[in-house]
Amino acid sequence: MTPNGAAAFALIVIVAAVAAHSLIGLAVLLALCLAFGGIELGGRTLNAFAWPVGVVAPLALFMGIVWIGVVGRSPAEIAAGVSGARTAALGYVTVVCARLFLVALAIRLVVLRFADSTPLAFIGALKAPLTAKKLIALTLSWMDTILHAVDRSRTALVTAGIIAPRLSLRNAANGWILVQTVWLSVVTIAIGRLRDKWPAESTLARLEEALRAPAPSLTPRDGWWMAAAIAALAAAPVA
């Protein structure tokens, strides 16, 4: 399977998940993702579920408290001005969380499918304008920078006694200081790279050279998965 086919498959699944209006349609997409994982990943399929679960669990907990526990009815019932039931609120929360879960799962499956390839090689194999590929590569390069800025800012504020290393009311009161500190740290690093580091190392020119290689053509395997995803997309809104 090529990166272009995998990216197209994930994109179609994401669109289908957004278009699905019922749990039946979402279940069809989940079955498709499981089939993709079983064939393309084999025993690593179960590893793909950890990240989507971690992404969806906080949202599910929050929406469950708000819509099921507090509101007690779905947005459709509120708009219609009728007295609703917690069952309808549960269905609404389930559909929203299932959509997000499928989006995260599709992305994770593609990432694991090409885990043996470097991000730069994956981006270079995509059929996209060179400017777009450079933008994607530079955006991904910021992830470690942002995480490093978060760790460094948190350590500094904990040392200064402004926030606590664990859950605390002090963190709720001074959390905005951590956000500002991280933001300023990221901006400072970005200015330094744009003004000094990247021009001195000819980063943009080297990146353009690395991404200029022609993208591989789609294979029949790509076509099968894309066709299956398109069929699921067509069935999702009416299921």
C-alpha positions in Angstrom: 0.0 0.0 0.0 1.2 3.5 -0.8 1.1 6.6 1.4 -1.3 8.2 -1.1 -3.7 5.3 -0.9 -3.6 5.2 2.9 -4.1 8.9 3.2 -7.1 8.8 0.8 -8.5 5.9 2.8 -8.2 7.8 6.1 -9.7 10.9 4.6 -12.7 9.1 3.2 -13.3 7.3 6.5 -13.1 10.7 8.4 -15.7 12.3 6.0 -17.9 9.2 6.3 -17.7 9.4 10.1 -18.7 13.1 10.1 -21.6 12.3 7.7 -22.9 9.3 9.7 -26.1 10.0 11.6 -26.6 6.7 13.4 -24.7 4.1 15.4 -25.3 1.6 12.5 -23.4 3.7 10.1 -20.6 4.3 12.6 -20.5 0.5 13.3 -20.0 -0.1 9.5 -17.0 2.3 9.6 -15.6 0.6 12.7 -15.8 -2.8 10.9 -14.0 -1.3 7.9 -11.3 0.1 10.2 -10.9 -3.3 11.9 -10.6 -5.0 8.6 -8.0 -2.5 7.5 -6.1 -3.1 10.7 -6.3 -6.8 10.5 -5.0 -7.0 6.9 -2.5 -4.2 6.9 -1.3 -4.3 10.5 -1.9 -7.8 11.7 -1.2 -8.2 15.4 -0.5 -4.5 15.9 -4.2 -3.6 15.4 -4.9 -3.6 19.1 -2.1 -1.1 19.7 -4.0 1.3 17.4 -6.9 1.6 20.0 -4.9 3.1 22.8 -4.5 6.6 21.4 -8.1 7.0 20.2 -9.4 5.8 23.6 -7.1 8.3 25.4 -8.4 11.1 23.1 -12.1 10.2 23.4 -12.3 9.3 27.1 -12.1 12.8 28.6 -14.7 14.1 26.1 -17.0 11.2 26.8 -16.8 11.8 30.6 -17.4 15.5 30.2 -20.3 15.2 27.8 -21.8 12.4 29.9 -21.8 14.6 32.9 -23.3 17.6 31.0 -25.8 16.1 28.7 -26.8 12.9 30.5 -26.4 14.0 34.1 -27.3 17.7 34.0 -29.3 18.5 30.9 -31.0 15.1 30.6 -32.1 15.4 26.9 -30.5 15.7 23.5 -30.0 18.9 21.5 -32.7 17.9 19.0 -35.2 17.6 21.8 -34.2 21.0 23.2 -34.6 22.6 19.7 -38.0 21.0 19.3 -39.1 22.2 22.8 -40.1 18.8 24.0 -39.4 17.1 27.3 -36.7 14.6 26.5 -35.2 11.5 28.1 -31.7 10.6 29.2 -31.7 7.8 26.7 -31.8 10.3 23.8 -29.0 12.2 25.5 -27.0 9.0 25.8 -27.5 8.3 22.1 -26.3 11.8 21.2 -23.2 11.6 23.4 -22.4 8.1 22.0 -22.7 9.3 18.4 -20.4 12.3 18.9 -17.8 10.3 20.8 -17.9 7.5 18.2 -17.3 10.0 15.4 -14.2 11.3 17.2 -13.0 7.8 18.0 -13.2 6.8 14.3 -11.4 9.9 13.2 -8.6 9.2 15.7 -8.6 5.5 14.9 -8.3 6.1 11.1 -5.3 8.4 11.6 -3.6 6.0 14.0 -4.0 3.0 11.7 -2.3 4.9 8.9 0.5 6.0 11.2 1.1 2.5 12.4 0.9 1.1 8.8 3.9 3.3 7.9 5.7 3.1 11.3 8.8 1.7 9.5 9.0 4.8 7.3 10.2 8.2 8.4 7.8 11.1 8.5 9.8 12.9 5.8 9.7 9.8 3.5 6.0 9.5 4.0 5.4 13.2 3.2 7.7 13.0 0.2 5.6 10.1 -1.2 2.4 12.1 -1.1 0.9 13.5 -4.3 0.6 17.1 -3.3 2.1 20.4 -4.2 5.7 20.9 -3.0 4.7 23.9 -1.0 2.0 21.9 0.8 4.5 19.1 1.6 7.0 21.6 3.0 4.3 23.1 5.1 3.3 19.7 6.5 6.9 18.8 7.3 7.7 22.1 9.0 4.5 21.8 11.0 5.3 18.3 12.2 8.8 19.5 13.1 7.2 21.9 15.7 5.6 19.1 17.7 8.8 18.2 19.7 9.5 21.9 20.1 6.1 22.6 21.6 6.3 19.6 23.9 9.8 20.7 25.0 8.5 24.2 25.7 5.7 22.8 27.8 8.0 20.7 29.9 10.5 23.5 30.3 7.9 26.0 31.3 6.1 23.7 33.7 9.4 22.8 35.4 10.3 26.5 35.8 6.9 27.4 37.2 6.9 24.4 39.6 10.4 25.4 40.8 9.2 29.0 41.4 6.2 27.8 43.4 3.6 29.3 41.0 2.0 25.9 40.1 2.1 22.6 41.9 3.5 19.4 40.3 0.2 17.6 41.0 -3.6 18.4 41.0 -4.1 21.5 43.0 -6.4 24.6 43.3 -3.2 26.6 42.7 -3.0 25.1 39.2 -6.5 26.2 38.4 -5.8 29.8 39.6 -2.4 30.1 37.9 -2.9 27.9 34.8 -3.1 30.9 32.6 0.5 31.8 33.6 1.6 28.4 32.3 -0.2 29.0 29.0 1.4 32.4 28.6 4.9 31.0 29.4 4.5 28.1 26.9 3.3 30.5 24.2 6.2 33.0 24.8 8.7 30.1 24.8 7.4 28.7 21.5 7.4 32.2 19.9 10.9 32.8 21.0 12.1 29.5 19.6 10.2 30.1 16.4 11.8 33.5 15.9 15.3 32.1 16.5 14.8 29.3 14.0 13.3 31.5 11.3 15.9 34.3 11.7 19.1 32.4 12.5 19.0 28.6 12.5 17.1 27.7 9.3 18.9 30.3 7.1 22.3 29.3 8.4 21.6 25.6 7.7 19.7 26.1 4.5 16.9 24.1 5.9 14.2 25.1 3.5 16.4 24.4 0.4 17.4 21.0 1.8 13.8 20.2 2.6 12.7 21.1 -0.9 15.3 18.9 -2.3 14.3 16.0 -0.1 10.6 16.3 -1.0 11.0 16.8 -4.7 11.1 13.1 -5.6 8.1 11.9 -7.6 5.3 10.2 -5.7 4.7 6.5 -6.4 1.6 5.5 -8.4 -1.5 4.0 -6.7 -1.6 0.2 -6.6 -4.6 -2.1 -6.9 -4.5 -2.6 -3.1 -5.0 1.1 -2.7 -8.0 1.0 -5.1 -9.6 -1.8 -3.1 -9.4 0.0 0.2 -10.5 3.4 -1.3 -13.5 1.7 -3.0 -14.5 0.1 0.3 -14.2 3.4 2.1 -16.3 5.1 -0.6 -19.0 2.4 -0.3 -19.0 3.0 3.5 -19.2 6.8 2.9 -22.3 6.3 0.6 -24.0 4.0 3.2 -23.1 6.0 6.3 -25.7 8.9 5.9 -28.6 6.5 5.2 -27.7 3.7 7.6 
